[in-house]
Amino acid sequence: MANSRGYWFPVFITVAMHLALFFVLANDWTPRAKPLPVIEPIKAVQATLVTLKKEKPKPKPVKPKLKPKPKPKPKPVVKPKVVKPAVKEIPKPDPEKLKREQEAREKAEKEQQRKADEQALAAMLDGEDAEMQADDDANIIAQYTAMISQQMHQRWKLPPSARRNMVALVKIRMVPTGEVVTVTVAQSSGNDAFDQSAILAVKKAGRFAFMQGLPGRLFETHFREFTFRFSPEDLRL
């Protein structure tokens, strides 16, 4: 728009000057008082229409495309070298050495068998000894039980209310000298007089002096604390 205005302004001046000159010549106007200065003819200004070209918009700078980073090449797989084991030469067997080893094995087996036979024999003897010892222990226990029963029988008096089917179990505790420490009813017969007569019989016995001859291991196992059975039919442990 600014360029168009600059173009029309000189054209307008030129046309105005031509009109003024035409007006003066047409009216035959001459100066009366003072001579007019000679005016040099105005040179016509040739004007040409200039077409202004619109400036094309500058293209926006194109950002350079970043090239993708190249992928790292995989490292080549190095296969481990297979080292073949050295083949050892197998020495030839020595016949004398093999014979000595065989004799040593046979000797060890015979010694082992001998020890096994000895252990079996010892175990058999121990078993026989143990069996014999068990028989001896059973005989001793039965002997001392019979002596206790006899002493109890001599001191026990049945009450009038006693019946044949009555049974009372009495727990007795004694020391190695045969002295009775405690006596209690472990199982009642159902009759107080019967139970009390059994306890009284133990207390009257008081001390079994013959228990001192019993081996200690048998006393601790069988007579330190035992239960005595009282019955009208039979008086036994």
DOZAZA-760887 format. One record per residue (C-alpha): x negated, y negated, z; residue in one letter. Coordinates in pm, 1 decimal, padded with zeros to 6 digits. Example, Ala and Ser with C-alpha at 12.3 -4.5 7.8 and 13.67 -1.06 7.14 Angstrom:
DOZAZA-760887
+----------+----------+----------+---------+
|     east |    north |       up | residuo |
+----------+----------+----------+---------+
| -01230.0 |  00450.0 |  00780.0 |       A |
| -01367.0 |  00106.0 |  00714.0 |       S |
+----------+----------+----------+---------+
***
This chain:
DOZAZA-760887
+----------+----------+----------+---------+
|     east |    north |       up | residuo |
+----------+----------+----------+---------+
|  00000.0 |  00000.0 |  00000.0 |       M |
| -00287.5 | -00243.9 |  00082.0 |       A |
| -00440.5 | -00184.7 | -00261.7 |       N |
| -00106.2 | -00262.6 | -00440.5 |       S |
| -00074.9 | -00603.7 | -00271.9 |       R |
| -00429.7 | -00699.5 | -00372.4 |       G |
| -00345.2 | -00615.7 | -00732.0 |       Y |
| -00024.7 | -00830.2 | -00764.1 |       W |
| -00164.7 | -01148.0 | -00603.6 |       F |
| -00403.9 | -01248.6 | -00893.8 |       P |
| -00133.8 | -01168.7 | -01144.2 |       V |
|  00107.2 | -01402.3 | -00964.6 |       F |
| -00147.0 | -01689.3 | -00964.3 |       I |
| -00217.2 | -01647.0 | -01333.2 |       T |
|  00150.1 | -01658.9 | -01431.4 |       V |
|  00211.8 | -01967.9 | -01214.0 |       A |
| -00070.4 | -02159.2 | -01381.8 |       M |
|  00058.9 | -02078.8 | -01730.5 |       H |
|  00410.2 | -02201.5 | -01638.9 |       L |
|  00271.0 | -02527.5 | -01504.5 |       A |
|  00071.3 | -02592.0 | -01822.9 |       L |
|  00374.6 | -02513.7 | -02036.8 |       F |
|  00584.6 | -02760.3 | -01835.2 |       F |
|  00333.0 | -03042.9 | -01885.0 |       V |
|  00303.6 | -02991.8 | -02256.5 |       L |
|  00679.6 | -02970.7 | -02304.4 |       A |
|  00754.4 | -03304.6 | -02131.3 |       N |
|  00468.1 | -03483.1 | -02304.3 |       D |
|  00346.9 | -03603.8 | -01972.8 |       W |
|  00059.3 | -03852.2 | -01988.1 |       T |
| -00092.0 | -04052.0 | -01703.9 |       P |
| -00000.1 | -04421.3 | -01702.9 |       R |
| -00210.6 | -04565.8 | -01439.5 |       A |
| -00517.7 | -04361.6 | -01431.2 |       K |
| -00649.3 | -04135.4 | -01696.1 |       P |
| -00621.3 | -03781.1 | -01599.3 |       L |
| -00930.1 | -03580.8 | -01585.8 |       P |
| -00976.2 | -03341.4 | -01858.7 |       V |
| -00881.0 | -03005.1 | -01731.8 |       I |
| -01063.9 | -02724.9 | -01880.0 |       E |
| -00836.8 | -02457.4 | -02007.1 |       P |
| -00794.7 | -02179.6 | -01762.0 |       I |
| -00931.6 | -01865.5 | -01883.5 |       K |
| -00682.1 | -01588.5 | -01881.5 |       A |
| -00762.2 | -01318.3 | -01642.2 |       V |
| -00725.7 | -00989.3 | -01793.1 |       Q |
| -00581.6 | -00750.3 | -01544.3 |       A |
| -00568.6 | -00381.9 | -01580.2 |       T |
| -00360.7 | -00145.6 | -01380.2 |       L |
| -00581.2 |  00080.1 | -01181.6 |       V |
| -00430.5 |  00398.2 | -01064.9 |       T |
| -00579.7 |  00496.6 | -00737.9 |       L |
| -00633.4 |  00859.4 | -00694.8 |       K |
| -00521.2 |  01001.5 | -00370.3 |       K |
| -00804.7 |  01148.1 | -00181.2 |       E |
| -00762.7 |  01511.6 | -00132.4 |       K |
| -00768.7 |  01614.3 |  00230.6 |       P |
| -01095.5 |  01753.4 |  00330.5 |       K |
| -01070.0 |  02122.6 |  00379.0 |       P |
| -01100.3 |  02234.0 |  00734.3 |       K |
| -01427.0 |  02398.5 |  00803.0 |       P |
| -01385.9 |  02767.8 |  00796.4 |       V |
| -01537.6 |  02934.1 |  01096.0 |       K |
| -01777.1 |  03196.2 |  00983.2 |       P |
| -01656.8 |  03542.0 |  01064.4 |       K |
| -01873.8 |  03713.2 |  01313.2 |       L |
| -02003.4 |  04035.9 |  01184.6 |       K |
| -01940.8 |  04320.7 |  01426.3 |       P |
| -02246.9 |  04446.3 |  01597.3 |       K |
| -02365.6 |  04760.3 |  01433.3 |       P |
| -02303.1 |  05068.7 |  01645.0 |       K |
| -02619.6 |  05215.7 |  01780.3 |       P |
| -02718.8 |  05522.3 |  01595.7 |       K |
| -02704.0 |  05834.1 |  01809.6 |       P |
| -03038.4 |  05963.6 |  01910.7 |       K |
| -03125.2 |  06285.7 |  01742.8 |       P |
| -03085.8 |  06585.7 |  01969.3 |       V |
| -03417.8 |  06743.4 |  02028.9 |       V |
| -03378.7 |  07111.8 |  02081.9 |       K |
| -03609.5 |  07250.1 |  02346.1 |       P |
| -03869.9 |  07474.4 |  02218.2 |       K |
| -03810.3 |  07831.8 |  02310.9 |       V |
| -04125.0 |  07971.4 |  02452.9 |       V |
| -04132.2 |  08341.2 |  02422.9 |       K |
| -04268.6 |  08507.7 |  02733.8 |       P |
| -04594.4 |  08671.9 |  02693.1 |       A |
| -04558.2 |  09044.2 |  02676.4 |       V |
| -04763.8 |  09199.4 |  02950.2 |       K |
| -04920.1 |  09523.5 |  02881.4 |       E |
| -04776.8 |  09791.5 |  03107.8 |       I |
| -05062.9 |  09980.6 |  03265.4 |       P |
| -05050.8 |  10351.4 |  03229.6 |       K |
| -04947.4 |  10534.2 |  03549.2 |       P |
| -05221.4 |  10697.4 |  03749.1 |       D |
| -05132.4 |  11063.8 |  03806.8 |       P |
| -05328.5 |  11078.6 |  04132.9 |       E |
| -05155.3 |  10770.0 |  04266.2 |       K |
| -04809.9 |  10905.9 |  04176.5 |       L |
| -04892.4 |  11231.3 |  04353.0 |       K |
| -04999.0 |  11050.0 |  04671.0 |       R |
| -04681.3 |  10835.5 |  04666.6 |       E |
| -04463.0 |  11146.0 |  04623.7 |       Q |
| -04636.0 |  11319.2 |  04915.3 |       E |
| -04591.7 |  11009.5 |  05133.0 |       A |
| -04217.3 |  10995.1 |  05052.5 |       R |
| -04170.6 |  11364.3 |  05131.7 |       E |
| -04357.9 |  11322.6 |  05459.8 |       K |
| -04143.5 |  11022.5 |  05557.7 |       A |
| -03823.4 |  11211.3 |  05473.9 |       E |
| -03933.1 |  11509.6 |  05684.7 |       K |
| -04017.9 |  11282.2 |  05976.9 |       E |
| -03684.1 |  11109.0 |  05947.3 |       Q |
| -03501.0 |  11442.2 |  05939.4 |       Q |
| -03696.5 |  11561.8 |  06244.3 |       R |
| -03599.2 |  11252.5 |  06442.0 |       K |
| -03235.2 |  11293.9 |  06338.0 |       A |
| -03239.3 |  11657.2 |  06455.9 |       D |
| -03393.8 |  11555.6 |  06787.6 |       E |
| -03131.6 |  11283.7 |  06837.8 |       Q |
| -02851.5 |  11526.9 |  06756.6 |       A |
| -02990.7 |  11780.0 |  07002.4 |       L |
| -03031.1 |  11516.4 |  07271.4 |       A |
| -02676.1 |  11395.2 |  07213.6 |       A |
| -02546.9 |  11751.3 |  07239.1 |       M |
| -02737.9 |  11804.5 |  07561.6 |       L |
| -02618.0 |  11472.8 |  07695.0 |       D |
| -02264.3 |  11570.5 |  07603.5 |       G |
| -02300.2 |  11898.4 |  07782.2 |       E |
| -02455.2 |  11726.4 |  08080.3 |       D |
| -02178.5 |  11468.0 |  08078.6 |       A |
| -01917.4 |  11738.5 |  08055.1 |       E |
| -02079.0 |  11928.5 |  08337.9 |       M |
| -02104.0 |  11607.4 |  08538.5 |       Q |
| -01738.7 |  11533.5 |  08473.9 |       A |
| -01644.2 |  11879.2 |  08595.8 |       D |
| -01855.1 |  11831.8 |  08906.6 |       D |
| -01699.4 |  11488.4 |  08968.8 |       D |
| -01349.1 |  11632.4 |  08928.2 |       A |
| -01425.2 |  11907.8 |  09178.8 |       N |
| -01563.9 |  11657.0 |  09430.7 |       I |
| -01264.8 |  11424.3 |  09389.0 |       I |
| -01021.4 |  11713.8 |  09433.5 |       A |
| -01209.5 |  11827.5 |  09745.0 |       Q |
| -01196.5 |  11486.1 |  09912.7 |       Y |
| -00833.6 |  11437.2 |  09809.7 |       T |
| -00741.9 |  11763.0 |  09975.0 |       A |
| -00919.2 |  11658.5 |  10296.6 |       M |
| -00730.4 |  11326.5 |  10299.9 |       I |
| -00399.2 |  11507.3 |  10237.9 |       S |
| -00468.5 |  11751.5 |  10519.7 |       Q |
| -00548.3 |  11471.7 |  10767.3 |       Q |
| -00232.0 |  11282.2 |  10660.4 |       M |
| -00019.5 |  11596.3 |  10697.1 |       H |
| -00144.0 |  11649.9 |  11051.6 |       Q |
| -00031.9 |  11298.2 |  11158.4 |       R |
|  00293.4 |  11253.8 |  10963.0 |       W |
|  00626.4 |  11313.1 |  11128.4 |       K |
|  00937.7 |  11312.6 |  10911.4 |       L |
|  01230.0 |  11104.0 |  11041.3 |       P |
|  01571.0 |  11278.4 |  11090.6 |       P |
|  01710.9 |  11083.4 |  10793.5 |       S |
|  01452.1 |  11226.9 |  10551.3 |       A |
|  01581.3 |  11414.9 |  10246.6 |       R |
|  01402.1 |  11650.4 |  10004.7 |       R |
|  01424.4 |  11413.7 |  09705.4 |       N |
|  01275.2 |  11111.8 |  09886.5 |       M |
|  00935.3 |  10983.7 |  09764.4 |       V |
|  00736.2 |  10688.3 |  09898.4 |       A |
|  00414.7 |  10555.9 |  09741.3 |       L |
|  00171.2 |  10389.5 |  09981.5 |       V |
| -00126.5 |  10180.2 |  09866.4 |       K |
| -00436.7 |  10230.3 |  10083.3 |       I |
| -00758.7 |  10029.3 |  10080.3 |       R |
| -01068.3 |  10149.4 |  10268.2 |       M |
| -01441.9 |  10082.9 |  10300.7 |       V |
| -01728.9 |  10331.8 |  10227.1 |       P |
| -01733.8 |  10438.2 |  10594.5 |       T |
| -01381.2 |  10578.9 |  10545.5 |       G |
| -01211.3 |  10318.1 |  10764.2 |       E |
| -00866.4 |  10208.4 |  10640.8 |       V |
| -00848.0 |  09830.0 |  10589.7 |       V |
| -00490.3 |  09776.8 |  10461.8 |       T |
| -00184.6 |  09992.0 |  10396.7 |       V |
|  00133.4 |  09873.9 |  10217.2 |       T |
|  00437.1 |  10029.5 |  10052.6 |       V |
|  00387.0 |  10029.5 |  09675.0 |       A |
|  00719.3 |  10202.4 |  09597.8 |       Q |
|  00997.6 |  10246.9 |  09854.5 |       S |
|  01185.0 |  10570.2 |  09898.8 |       S |
|  01503.7 |  10378.8 |  09961.8 |       G |
|  01496.9 |  10471.0 |  10330.5 |       N |
|  01322.0 |  10232.7 |  10571.7 |       D |
|  01262.8 |  10504.0 |  10833.5 |       A |
|  01095.8 |  10725.6 |  10571.6 |       F |
|  00872.7 |  10439.8 |  10450.1 |       D |
|  00770.2 |  10344.4 |  10803.9 |       Q |
|  00683.6 |  10704.2 |  10890.4 |       S |
|  00444.0 |  10718.3 |  10593.5 |       A |
|  00269.2 |  10394.9 |  10696.4 |       I |
|  00239.8 |  10518.4 |  11054.4 |       L |
|  00075.9 |  10842.5 |  10939.4 |       A |
| -00198.9 |  10642.6 |  10757.0 |       V |
| -00257.3 |  10419.1 |  11058.3 |       K |
| -00285.6 |  10720.8 |  11288.4 |       K |
| -00547.5 |  10871.6 |  11058.8 |       A |
| -00730.1 |  10540.8 |  11098.1 |       G |
| -01070.2 |  10647.9 |  10969.4 |       R |
| -01179.7 |  10924.8 |  10733.2 |       F |
| -01537.9 |  10980.0 |  10847.3 |       A |
| -01609.0 |  11245.9 |  10585.0 |       F |
| -01589.9 |  10977.4 |  10310.1 |       M |
| -01948.4 |  10878.9 |  10392.9 |       Q |
| -02072.5 |  11191.7 |  10212.4 |       G |
| -01900.3 |  11088.4 |  09885.7 |       L |
| -02128.3 |  10942.4 |  09610.5 |       P |
| -02089.2 |  10566.8 |  09587.7 |       G |
| -01984.4 |  10561.4 |  09220.4 |       R |
| -01698.5 |  10803.7 |  09290.1 |       L |
| -01585.6 |  10612.6 |  09597.1 |       F |
| -01574.1 |  10281.2 |  09406.1 |       E |
| -01385.5 |  10441.6 |  09117.6 |       T |
| -01134.8 |  10659.7 |  09301.3 |       H |
| -01113.4 |  10577.4 |  09673.7 |       F |
| -01188.8 |  10209.3 |  09728.2 |       R |
| -00820.1 |  10148.7 |  09658.8 |       E |
| -00576.0 |  10430.3 |  09580.2 |       F |
| -00208.6 |  10521.0 |  09602.3 |       T |
| -00093.6 |  10804.1 |  09826.8 |       F |
|  00232.6 |  10993.6 |  09763.1 |       R |
|  00454.3 |  11092.4 |  10055.5 |       F |
|  00725.1 |  11352.3 |  09990.0 |       S |
|  00891.5 |  11609.5 |  10217.4 |       P |
|  00816.2 |  11876.0 |  09956.6 |       E |
|  00454.7 |  11789.0 |  09895.1 |       D |
|  00205.2 |  11553.6 |  10049.4 |       L |
| -00059.4 |  11455.2 |  09791.5 |       R |
| -00231.2 |  11168.4 |  09615.0 |       L |
+----------+----------+----------+---------+
***
